[in-house]
Amino acid sequence: MKRSNLSLLVKAIGICSVVIFIILSSTLFNSSDLLLSIKKLINTPLLLAVMFVVYGLSFILRSLAWKWYVNGKVTLITCMQGIFLSLFVNHVVPFKVGDVVRVGVMAKKEKLIRLDEVLHSVVVLRIIDMAILMSISGFGFIIILKSFPLQQSIFFYGAVFFMVTIMAIFFIRKFANLVRRHFALLKNALKGWKGFLIISTVLLSWICEGIVVYGVALLYQGNLAFLHSVWVNSLTVGGQVFQVTPGGLATYETVMTFAITSIKNITMKEAYEIAIISHGFKFIFSFIVGIITIIFTPVSVSSIITWIKRKGGYSS
């Protein structure tokens, strides 16, 4: 499949997910029920605090993995600033350019690491992210497939298989040449205990991120187990390769609604509301940490806008 055709297919899937979300909203959206659940969450400050801390920890763990990958040539604070700004930007613009900002922050702040090393590290860690997300999604898919009659969820299983296949093709095509060029660096960075530590830390970060879905699901009699929440979150985040709106609005909710619905004892209406509230929580989190990072990071907003426009311009 040609790169241009693949990009068109990815965009088409993203647009279809938006259409599906609109259809779901027309039948499932109920402002009173949604506000009631949001009030329940706000009135449970301990749960809200745990969600915020553990979700935040997931990004700190990824920052640690990034620092270790570049052999400690940079500070943990710089890694955190890059990742938090990346998260913020991905929730503001309708296409994924957060990694460009991530590279720009490190290239601007850290002088002991070359630009090509920064680029390499960001791409490789993104590949590790996607490999872990697809592994969790695939493993969970097999488990759920065994516990459900196939005919009850044929649409969901077919959609998941198709989505994971497109995700795999997209990232293989996108990063294959770069991985080949930097294979020696990749092999050296991930061998032995260091590689095990980096991959384990990234895996733990994605497990931590499942707390958001799990916490929101507790508002609905807790019918979603934590491991189910990790699977749902991983599948949903992986599906953001089809993002066509800021923060993956609609794509996120569509994928998560069908993912949760495939699990027993959860209605589509509950799944839809869990998806909306959990995504809303992530939006609020991204804006809080993004604004704080902009305030305390010696990187101007104009520089961030320049990186987004150039998709690769990292000049001071």
C-alpha positions as CSV (number, residue, x, y, z in Angstrom):
1,M,0.0,0.0,0.0
2,K,1.4,3.4,-1.0
3,R,2.1,5.9,1.8
4,S,-0.4,8.4,0.3
5,N,-3.1,5.8,0.1
6,L,-2.4,4.7,3.6
7,S,-2.6,8.2,4.9
8,L,-6.0,8.7,3.1
9,L,-7.2,5.4,4.6
10,V,-6.2,6.5,8.1
11,K,-8.0,9.9,7.7
12,A,-11.1,8.1,6.3
13,I,-11.2,5.8,9.3
14,G,-10.9,8.9,11.5
15,I,-13.7,10.7,9.8
16,C,-15.9,7.5,10.0
17,S,-15.3,7.3,13.7
18,V,-16.5,10.9,14.0
19,V,-19.7,10.0,12.1
20,I,-20.2,7.0,14.4
21,F,-19.7,9.2,17.4
22,I,-22.4,11.6,16.2
23,I,-24.8,8.7,15.7
24,L,-24.0,7.3,19.1
25,S,-24.5,10.8,20.7
26,S,-27.9,11.2,18.9
27,T,-29.2,8.1,20.7
28,L,-27.2,7.9,24.0
29,F,-26.4,11.4,25.1
30,N,-28.4,12.5,28.1
31,S,-27.1,15.7,29.7
32,S,-28.8,15.0,33.1
33,D,-27.3,11.6,33.5
34,L,-23.9,12.7,32.4
35,L,-23.9,15.7,34.8
36,L,-25.0,13.5,37.6
37,S,-22.0,11.1,37.1
38,I,-19.6,14.1,36.8
39,K,-21.0,15.5,40.1
40,K,-20.5,12.1,41.7
41,L,-16.8,12.1,40.6
42,I,-16.3,15.7,41.8
43,N,-17.9,14.7,45.2
44,T,-15.4,11.9,45.5
45,P,-12.2,13.9,46.0
46,L,-10.1,10.9,47.1
47,L,-10.9,9.0,43.9
48,L,-10.2,12.1,41.8
49,A,-6.9,12.7,43.5
50,V,-5.8,9.1,43.0
51,M,-6.8,9.3,39.3
52,F,-4.8,12.6,38.9
53,V,-1.7,11.3,40.7
54,V,-1.5,7.8,39.1
55,Y,-2.3,9.3,35.6
56,G,0.4,11.9,36.2
57,L,2.8,9.1,37.3
58,S,2.4,7.4,33.9
59,F,4.0,10.4,32.2
60,I,6.8,10.6,34.8
61,L,7.6,6.9,34.1
62,R,7.7,7.7,30.4
63,S,10.0,10.6,31.2
64,L,12.3,8.3,33.1
65,A,12.4,5.8,30.2
66,W,13.3,8.6,27.9
67,K,16.1,9.8,30.2
68,W,17.5,6.3,30.5
69,Y,17.3,5.7,26.8
70,V,19.6,8.7,26.0
71,N,22.0,7.5,28.7
72,G,21.2,10.2,31.2
73,K,22.5,13.0,29.0
74,V,19.5,15.1,29.9
75,T,17.6,16.0,33.1
76,L,14.4,14.3,34.1
77,I,12.7,17.8,34.3
78,T,13.4,18.4,30.6
79,C,12.0,15.0,29.7
80,M,8.9,15.8,31.7
81,Q,8.5,19.2,30.2
82,G,8.8,17.8,26.7
83,I,6.2,15.0,27.4
84,F,3.7,17.3,29.1
85,L,4.0,19.9,26.3
86,S,3.6,17.1,23.8
87,L,0.4,16.0,25.6
88,F,-1.0,19.5,25.7
89,V,-0.3,20.2,22.0
90,N,-1.9,16.9,21.0
91,H,-5.1,18.1,22.8
92,V,-5.1,21.5,21.1
93,V,-4.4,20.7,17.4
94,P,-6.4,18.3,15.2
95,F,-3.3,16.3,14.2
96,K,-0.5,14.6,16.1
97,V,2.5,16.9,16.3
98,G,3.2,16.5,20.0
99,D,6.4,14.6,19.3
100,V,7.7,17.5,17.2
101,V,7.3,19.7,20.3
102,R,8.9,17.1,22.4
103,V,12.0,17.1,20.2
104,G,12.0,20.9,20.1
105,V,12.0,21.3,23.9
106,M,14.9,18.9,24.4
107,A,16.9,20.3,21.5
108,K,16.5,23.8,22.8
109,K,17.2,23.1,26.5
110,E,19.8,20.4,26.4
111,K,23.2,21.0,24.9
112,L,24.9,17.7,25.7
113,I,22.8,15.7,23.2
114,R,22.8,16.0,19.4
115,L,19.6,16.7,17.5
116,D,19.7,13.4,15.6
117,E,20.0,11.6,19.0
118,V,16.9,13.4,20.2
119,L,15.0,12.5,17.0
120,H,16.1,8.9,17.3
121,S,15.1,8.6,20.9
122,V,11.6,10.1,20.4
123,V,10.9,7.9,17.4
124,V,12.1,4.7,19.1
125,L,10.2,5.4,22.3
126,R,7.1,6.0,20.2
127,I,7.6,2.6,18.5
128,I,8.0,1.0,21.9
129,D,4.7,2.7,23.0
130,M,2.8,1.4,20.0
131,A,4.3,-2.1,20.3
132,I,3.2,-2.3,23.9
133,L,-0.3,-0.8,23.2
134,M,-0.8,-3.3,20.3
135,S,0.5,-6.2,22.5
136,I,-1.9,-5.3,25.3
137,S,-4.8,-4.8,22.8
138,G,-4.0,-8.1,21.1
139,F,-3.7,-10.1,24.3
140,G,-6.9,-8.7,25.7
141,F,-8.7,-9.3,22.4
142,I,-7.8,-13.0,22.6
143,I,-8.9,-13.3,26.2
144,I,-12.3,-11.6,25.5
145,L,-12.7,-13.6,22.3
146,K,-12.5,-16.8,24.4
147,S,-15.2,-15.6,26.9
148,F,-17.7,-14.3,24.4
149,P,-19.7,-16.0,21.6
150,L,-18.2,-14.5,18.4
151,Q,-21.6,-13.9,16.9
152,Q,-22.5,-11.5,19.7
153,S,-19.7,-9.1,18.9
154,I,-18.8,-9.8,15.3
155,F,-18.8,-6.1,14.4
156,F,-16.5,-5.2,17.3
157,Y,-14.0,-8.0,16.7
158,G,-13.8,-7.3,13.0
159,A,-13.3,-3.6,13.8
160,V,-10.6,-4.3,16.3
161,F,-8.7,-6.6,13.9
162,F,-9.0,-4.1,11.1
163,M,-7.9,-1.2,13.3
164,V,-4.9,-3.0,14.8
165,T,-3.8,-4.2,11.3
166,I,-4.0,-0.6,9.9
167,M,-2.1,0.7,13.0
168,A,0.6,-1.9,12.5
169,I,1.0,-1.1,8.7
170,F,1.0,2.7,9.5
171,F,3.8,2.5,12.0
172,I,5.8,0.0,10.0
173,R,5.7,2.1,6.9
174,K,6.3,5.3,8.9
175,F,9.3,4.2,10.9
176,A,10.8,1.2,9.0
177,N,13.5,3.3,7.2
178,L,14.4,5.2,10.4
179,V,14.8,2.0,12.4
180,R,17.0,0.5,9.8
181,R,19.2,3.6,9.7
182,H,19.5,3.7,13.5
183,F,19.5,-0.1,14.2
184,A,22.9,-0.1,15.8
185,L,21.9,2.7,18.2
186,L,18.6,0.9,18.9
187,K,20.3,-2.4,19.6
188,N,22.8,-0.9,21.9
189,A,20.3,1.2,23.8
190,L,17.8,-1.7,24.4
191,K,20.2,-4.6,25.1
192,G,20.6,-6.2,28.5
193,W,19.1,-4.9,31.7
194,K,18.9,-1.4,30.5
195,G,16.5,-2.4,27.7
196,F,14.5,-4.5,30.0
197,L,14.2,-1.6,32.4
198,I,13.1,0.9,29.7
199,I,10.5,-1.4,28.2
200,S,9.2,-2.4,31.7
201,T,8.9,1.2,32.7
202,V,7.0,2.1,29.6
203,L,4.7,-0.9,30.1
204,L,4.1,0.1,33.7
205,S,3.2,3.7,32.5
206,W,0.5,2.3,30.3
207,I,-0.8,0.2,33.1
208,C,-1.0,3.3,35.3
209,E,-2.9,5.2,32.6
210,G,-5.7,2.6,33.0
211,I,-6.6,4.3,36.3
212,V,-8.6,7.0,34.5
213,V,-11.0,4.5,32.9
214,Y,-11.2,2.4,36.0
215,G,-11.9,5.4,38.3
216,V,-14.7,6.7,36.1
217,A,-16.1,3.1,35.8
218,L,-16.4,3.0,39.6
219,L,-19.2,5.6,39.2
220,Y,-21.2,2.8,37.4
221,Q,-21.1,0.1,40.1
222,G,-17.5,-0.8,39.2
223,N,-18.4,-3.3,36.6
224,L,-15.1,-2.7,34.8
225,A,-12.1,-4.6,36.3
226,F,-8.7,-2.7,36.4
227,L,-7.1,-5.1,33.9
228,H,-10.1,-4.5,31.6
229,S,-9.6,-0.8,32.0
230,V,-5.9,-1.1,31.0
231,W,-7.0,-3.0,27.9
232,V,-9.7,-0.6,27.0
233,N,-7.4,2.4,27.5
234,S,-4.6,0.8,25.4
235,L,-6.9,0.0,22.5
236,T,-8.4,3.5,22.6
237,V,-5.1,5.3,22.8
238,G,-3.7,3.1,20.0
239,G,-6.7,4.1,18.0
240,Q,-5.6,7.7,18.1
241,V,-3.5,7.2,15.0
242,F,-6.8,7.9,13.3
243,Q,-7.0,11.3,15.1
244,V,-8.6,14.0,12.9
245,T,-9.8,16.3,15.7
246,P,-8.1,18.0,18.7
247,G,-7.2,15.4,21.3
248,G,-8.8,12.7,19.2
249,L,-12.3,13.9,20.1
250,A,-14.9,11.4,18.8
251,T,-12.3,8.9,17.7
252,Y,-11.5,8.3,21.4
253,E,-15.1,8.0,22.5
254,T,-16.1,5.8,19.6
255,V,-13.3,3.2,20.1
256,M,-13.7,3.2,23.9
257,T,-17.5,2.9,23.8
258,F,-17.3,-0.3,21.6
259,A,-14.4,-1.6,23.6
260,I,-16.2,-1.3,26.9
261,T,-19.4,-2.6,25.5
262,S,-17.6,-5.9,24.6
263,I,-17.2,-6.5,28.3
264,K,-20.0,-8.1,30.3
265,N,-22.5,-6.2,32.5
266,I,-21.9,-2.8,30.9
267,T,-24.5,-1.2,28.7
268,M,-23.6,0.9,25.6
269,K,-25.0,4.0,27.4
270,E,-22.7,3.5,30.4
271,A,-19.8,2.8,28.1
272,Y,-20.5,6.0,26.2
273,E,-20.6,8.1,29.3
274,I,-17.4,6.5,30.7
275,A,-15.7,7.3,27.5
276,I,-16.8,11.0,27.6
277,I,-16.0,11.5,31.2
278,S,-12.6,9.8,31.1
279,H,-11.7,11.8,28.0
280,G,-12.8,15.0,29.6
281,F,-10.6,14.2,32.6
282,K,-7.6,13.7,30.3
283,F,-8.3,17.0,28.5
284,I,-8.4,18.9,31.8
285,F,-5.2,17.2,33.0
286,S,-3.4,18.0,29.7
287,F,-4.4,21.7,30.0
288,I,-3.4,21.9,33.6
289,V,0.1,20.4,33.1
290,G,0.5,22.1,29.7
291,I,-0.2,25.6,31.0
292,I,2.0,25.0,34.1
293,T,4.8,23.7,31.9
294,I,4.6,26.7,29.6
295,I,4.8,29.0,32.5
296,F,7.9,27.3,34.0
297,T,9.7,26.2,30.9
298,P,12.1,28.7,29.2
299,V,10.4,27.9,25.8
300,S,8.3,30.6,24.3
301,V,4.8,29.9,22.9
302,S,6.0,31.3,19.6
303,S,8.7,28.6,19.5
304,I,6.0,26.0,20.1
305,I,3.9,27.4,17.3
306,T,6.9,27.5,15.0
307,W,7.7,23.8,15.7
308,I,4.1,22.8,14.9
309,K,4.0,24.8,11.6
310,R,7.4,23.5,10.5
311,K,7.0,19.9,11.8
312,G,10.7,19.7,12.3
313,G,12.1,23.2,12.8
314,Y,14.0,23.3,16.0
315,S,15.9,26.5,15.9
316,S,16.1,28.7,18.9
